[in-house]
Amino acid sequence: MVKQEYFPSWAPSTARDADWERPLDAVEIFYRRMTPKGAGCYPVTACASVNISSDPETSDFCFKSAWTILRREYPPLGSRVSFDPANVTWMRRYSQLDTAAESAWLSSTFLVVENEEGPEHWFNNAPPAFELSSLFLVKPRGEDANYTVFLRCPHDLTDGVGTLHLLNRFLLHAGAIHEHGQHYASTVLLPEDESSALSPSLQVDAMFPSKPSLSLQDTFKGTISNNGAIYNHPGLLSLPASSAANDQEGTHRAAVSIPLPTSCQIVDACKSIGPGISVTHVFLAGLAQTLAELQPQRDEPYEVRYANQFLMDLRPQLPAPFDGPKHAAAAYSTVSAQAMNLDLVAGAQGAAAKLEEFRRCAIDARDFFHAVRPTSLDHEQVQLTPLVFNSLADQAGPNPHATSDPAFCPVALSSLGVLDKVASSRHGSLTVDNVWVASEPIGAGVAAFLGSWAGKMELSVVFRKDYHDVEYLEDFLGRIVDNVLLGLNIGEPFCL
């Protein structure tokens, strides 16, 4: 019987400048390779508006102390990634924190920014590049109570769910310090040995073998073949590029917030389409219909297809303690091995046909997610994770952000769920609002996100300004919401 070999985890480092090290798994390597040229990493961001009633010195002390406690709780926040030519692999390395190292780390990762134009302007106009997870407190000049907190992490370190957990934990500490003072820090239960709190990779937690079985490889080959047939469609949908001047650089986030009454109507109306229909399914239908509307017009209607693969959080399937916030500083998500396809018609349609198309797309989306969403670690979708990310990295090539000419601009929707199930709206006297999470697009693509806070839904996009015009994308968001409302027969159009 052949002995199964498993992926290595943390071990004493062979490098002079580190104490512990481990190789990156396929998920982490993929995100590392997505790092844009000149950037320190490929980032994922969690953001919140925070009100804390105190003088600036006290506020800064609370936030700075909370950030230090968070680093002690989650040592991976201070880990670095580098390519190890000796082992021909990427390695994550960690050095234990002493007083001098803590001071240097704090000065480089905790930044207070005064910005007159507002936090959105700061975020959308080239915020500083970073390599280590960093905390940015953005506030208007002279303002002492209202801050916008941006927690920015390398995506090879964590994911959207993990970043949200980390943000919530940071705000919990800040609120407690504001209420109880410096004494609070001594009451936080921190790991006695930092190495015991270093999160393993997903490949270790899920006990993926170092080499997948032949049967799993055959399954993946079949999946790749099926995906090829899905993507090989003459009417594959993308968002037409809209930036004419091509003289702007960087990424931009735009969002539309849906009022609470309308958000509640959307949730209730999902039931009218069929059992198990969620807001994710109807917004995918609305997204697909909007993309179809934006395609070039022809003399006759023609068939088009929305196709994509989707991120899924694997924490619920992992064994304790990796299934909860204790290991938030880890990339524990996957991408569906199978691609979803929604087939539509571009061109003039009657109202009844449009409504039927919307309902069919929502049902198809429901059925797809029901088939691929894992229920255990033994689920095929989970087991295929290393093969999926190795394949995605190979497809990306040496320059993952290179684009075709003309640019093909896919739109991928990530469902963030109910954000206030993870992040609290109050920590003592500290109040929290407008929480969101976002990663960045790859190439000319558009990263879309759907979540809710305090019952209100928000649909947002992050895109590169050298391919997409801000006003055009804001209109695009409004059209998606309108198609959802029309498809669910909810009142008048919301955004048009």
Secondary structure, DSSP 8 states (H G I E B T S, - for coil): -----B----EE-SSTT-SEEEE--HHHHHHHHT--TT-SS-EEEEEEEEE--S-HHHHHHHHHHHHHHHHHH-GGGG-EEEEETTTTEEEEEE----HHHHHHHHHHHEEEEE-TT-HHHHHTS-----SS-EEEEEE-TT-SSEEEEEEEEETTT--HHHHHHHHHHHHHHHHHHHHHGGGGGGGS---SSGGGG----HHHHTT-BSS--HHHHHHHHHHHHHHHHHH--TTB-------SS----SEEEEEEE--HHHHHHHHHHHHHH-TT--HHHHHHHHHHHHHHHTS---SS-EEEEEEE--EEE-GGGS-TTTTSGGG-SS--EEE-SS-EEEEEEES---HHHHHHHHHHHHHHHHHHHHHHS-SSTTSHHHHTHHHHHHHHHHHH-S-TT---SS----EEEEEEEEGGGTS-SEETTEEEEEEEEEE--STT-EEEEEEEETTEEEEEEEEETTT--HHHHHHHHHHHHHHHHHHTT-SS-S--
